[in-house]
Amino acid sequence: MTDDASVLIEGPWTHRFVGANGSRFHVVEAGTGPLVLFLHGFPEFWWAWHRILPMVADAGFRAVAMDLRGYGASDKPPRGYDGYTLAADVAGTIRALGERSAVVVGAGAGGMIGWTTASFHPQMVSRLIVMGAAHPLRLRAALFSDPRGQVAAATHTLKYQLPRYEHVLARDNGAEVGNLLRRWGGREWVNGPDFADYEARCREAITIPQAAFCAMEGYRWAFRAGLRLHGYRFVKLMQKPLVTPTLQLHGTQDQAILPRTAQGSSRYVKSSYEWLPLRGVGHFPHQEVPELVTSEILRWAK
């Protein structure tokens, strides 16, 4: 059986655990300087950033990638996968690392958490960089208004509402994770030399006990919240424009969050904002074009 130790991969970084927001989080750290905190997406874990961490550290930053709640070697409690708690996890981790604020970089679901953290804890996020992630309210609007586009692209999340669907995600050594990476990734990356190793590591990580269940719970909360009072409150709070300088990178071939969905996110930012389309790139820019992504992170962070 796969266990947490499978994600403690050696490299030019240090593994450690920090307590934040009532849970224990696994973080991977390299370099010294201003903090840049990396948030992975679904169906990934901290390894999403293994190419970028050393480059950011070498540029004079303290680069830290965390396993989000429920993923990798972090705690996997049965609850806490709502937007409020996930944002508080990030803010708490910044404090636990001894910092007052951080440049936050998020991809996919981690980008959504980045948007939320900057909205709910603006003093903790000095700059925000998101990729493969629309602002949560922009995504919500697209799910109501774009049936042939974003709704069709998001049909997988309807399956995730089914009880025990996590068993589908984890069976056959996480084969479904490989299917998602292939479907959402840019063609050049999927057909290239680095894909097989990345797929194998993500498949292994989703088979850690409870990891697949926890991954589903975030999607289940997002779906259920639309029907409940705390979801209405979440929407009202997210309507307050962001005061954090924000860079939004998005692959033109992203099949999970369509470019036209993501592009409307600027209306929720009143600080400086930049939209940067990445030609021929899919849902995983941090894997597909890591050098380009790193240069943009450093430009925005400085």
LINVENZI-V592617 format. One record per pair of residues at least 6 apart in sequence whose C-alpha atoms are under 7 Angstrom apart, sorted by sequence separation. I is the first residue (numbers start at 1). J is the second residue. D is the distance in whole Angstrom. If there is no record, write none. Layout:
I	J	D
I	J	D
This chain:
18	24	6
19	25	6
40	46	6
57	63	5
67	73	7
68	74	7
69	75	6
70	76	4
94	100	7
189	195	6
206	212	5
225	231	4
226	232	7
8	15	7
17	24	6
18	25	5
56	63	6
67	74	6
69	76	6
70	77	7
94	101	6
118	125	6
143	150	6
169	176	5
252	259	6
266	273	7
281	288	7
286	293	6
17	25	5
18	26	7
40	48	6
94	102	7
106	114	6
142	150	6
143	151	5
169	177	7
182	190	6
285	293	7
17	26	5
105	114	7
250	259	7
16	26	6
17	27	6
53	63	6
104	114	7
16	27	6
15	27	6
16	28	6
15	28	5
14	28	6
15	29	7
13	28	6
14	29	5
13	29	5
14	30	6
49	65	7
13	30	5
12	30	7
46	65	6
111	130	5
46	66	6
111	131	6
115	135	6
46	67	5
104	125	6
112	133	6
178	199	6
45	67	6
101	123	7
102	124	6
103	125	6
111	133	5
112	134	7
30	53	7
101	124	4
102	125	5
103	126	5
104	127	6
105	128	6
106	129	6
107	130	6
108	131	6
112	135	6
30	54	7
100	124	6
101	125	5
102	126	6
103	127	5
104	128	5
105	129	5
106	130	5
107	131	5
108	132	5
109	133	7
112	136	6
32	57	7
36	61	7
101	126	6
103	128	6
104	129	6
105	130	6
106	131	6
107	132	6
108	133	5
178	203	7
252	277	6
31	57	4
35	61	6
36	62	6
37	63	6
38	64	6
39	65	6
45	71	6
87	113	6
91	117	7
107	133	7
177	203	6
242	268	6
243	269	7
245	271	5
246	272	6
247	273	6
248	274	6
249	275	6
250	276	6
251	277	6
252	278	6
30	57	6
31	58	7
33	60	6
34	61	5
35	62	5
36	63	5
37	64	5
38	65	5
39	66	6
45	72	6
86	113	7
90	117	7
241	268	5
242	269	5
243	270	6
244	271	6
245	272	5
246	273	5
247	274	5
248	275	5
249	276	5
250	277	5
251	278	5
252	279	5
253	280	6
254	281	7
255	282	7
256	283	7
32	60	6
33	61	4
34	62	6
35	63	6
36	64	6
37	65	6
38	66	7
175	203	7
241	269	5
242	270	6
243	271	5
245	273	6
246	274	7
247	275	6
248	276	6
249	277	6
250	278	6
251	279	6
252	280	6
253	281	5
254	282	4
255	283	7
31	60	7
32	61	5
33	62	5
87	116	6
174	203	5
241	270	6
242	271	7
249	278	7
251	280	7
252	281	6
253	282	5
254	283	5
31	61	6
32	62	4
87	117	5
91	121	7
173	203	6
174	204	7
251	281	4
252	282	7
31	62	5
173	204	7
251	282	5
30	62	6
31	63	6
174	206	6
251	283	6
30	63	5
83	116	7
91	124	6
174	207	6
29	63	6
30	64	7
173	207	7
251	285	7
29	64	4
28	64	5
29	65	7
170	206	6
27	64	6
28	65	5
170	207	5
27	65	6
28	66	6
27	66	4
26	66	6
27	67	6
25	66	7
26	67	6
12	54	7
25	67	7
170	212	6
169	212	6
166	212	5
26	73	6
166	213	5
26	74	5
25	74	4
24	74	6
25	75	6
166	216	7
24	75	5
23	75	6
160	216	6
160	219	7
161	220	6
160	220	7
157	219	7
7	72	6
37	102	6
7	73	7
36	102	6
37	103	6
38	104	6
39	105	6
40	106	6
41	107	5
42	108	7
21	88	7
35	102	5
36	103	5
37	104	5
38	105	5
39	106	5
40	107	6
41	108	5
42	109	6
186	253	6
4	72	6
21	89	6
35	103	6
36	104	6
37	105	6
38	106	6
39	107	6
41	109	4
4	73	5
20	89	6
41	110	5
40	110	5
184	254	6
21	92	6
39	110	5
184	255	5
20	92	5
184	256	6
20	93	5
20	96	6
19	96	7
18	96	6
186	280	7
186	281	5
186	282	4
185	282	5
184	282	6
185	283	5
184	283	5
185	284	6
189	288	6
153	255	6
154	256	7
153	256	6
150	257	7
150	258	6
128	244	7
127	244	6
128	245	6
129	246	6
130	247	6
131	248	6
126	244	6
127	245	5
128	246	5
129	247	5
130	248	5
131	249	5
132	250	5
119	238	6
125	244	7
127	246	6
128	247	6
129	248	6
130	249	6
131	250	5
132	251	7
142	261	6
122	243	7
122	244	7
139	261	6
119	242	6
138	261	7
118	242	7
133	257	6
132	257	6
118	244	7
138	264	6
134	261	6
135	262	7
138	265	6
134	262	4
133	262	6
135	265	5
134	265	6
72	205	6
43	177	6
76	210	7
76	211	7
81	217	6
82	218	6
81	218	5
76	214	7
82	221	6
71	211	5
81	221	7
70	211	6
70	214	5
70	215	7
132	283	5
132	284	7
44	202	6
43	202	7
127	301	7
7	205	7
103	301	6
2	204	7
4	208	7
2	207	6
3	208	5
2	208	5
49	286	7
52	290	6
56	294	7
48	287	7
51	290	7
52	294	6
